[in-house]
Amino acid sequence: MLKSAVDVLSRVANALAIAANAMGTLVVLALVVILNVDVIARGLFSAPLRGTYEMVQFSVVMIVFLQLADVVRVDRLTRSDGFLNLMYHRRPGMTTNLRRLINAISAIFMALIAYVTFPEFLHMWKTQDYFGVPGLFTLPWWPVKLVIAFGTALASVIFLLKVIRAQDRPQLVRAPEHDEAAK
C-alpha cells in the first residue's frame, strides 16, 4: 500500500515537474522575444520597450523556479559530488547513505523556502503589491512568489522521493575519447 502511494506520488510529481519545466521554457522564449523587440525598437525607433528591465527580472526568477524541480528530478542540479563519485567504488553502501542524507537535507531546505514564501504569496495576492515604476510599467509580485513556493515545494517532494527510493545514482561523465580507450 505504501509502495503504491509512493508510486502515485512519484508519477504526479514527475508530471508536474515536466510541465513546470515546459512552462519555464516558454518563459525563456517569451524573454527572447521581449529582448529582441527591445533591441529592434531601440535601434530603429530610438524608443525602448517599456518595462523590459522589470520583465527580465520577473522572467529570470520564474525560469529558475519553474525548472528547478525537473532539474532535481533528472539529477542535473549543480553540486559538487566528485568525492561521492570517488567513494562509490570503495564504499557503495556508505556513499548511498550519504547521498540519501544530502537529499534529505535538500528536501528540508526546499520545504523551508516554500514554507516561508507561501505566506508572502498570500500577502501579495491580497494586497496586490507590484514592482516597477508606477505610471510607466508595473507587474504584480504574487506570480513570482507563487512560482517560488510551487517550485521549491515540488523540488522538496522530489528530493524526499529520492530519499525514500534511494534512486539518486552516481553518474560519471566521460569524454568520448575515454570511452574508446576503455574498450
Secondary structure, DSSP 8 states (H G I E B T S, - for coil): -HHHHHHHHHHHHHHHHHHHHHHHHHHHHHHHHHHHHHHHHHHHHS---TTHHHHHHHHHHHHHHHHHHHHHHTT------HHHHHHHHH-HHHHHHHHHHHHHHHHHHHHHHHHHHHHHHHHHHHHT-EEEETTTEEEESHHHHHHHHHHHHHHHHHHHHHHHHT---------HHHHHHH-
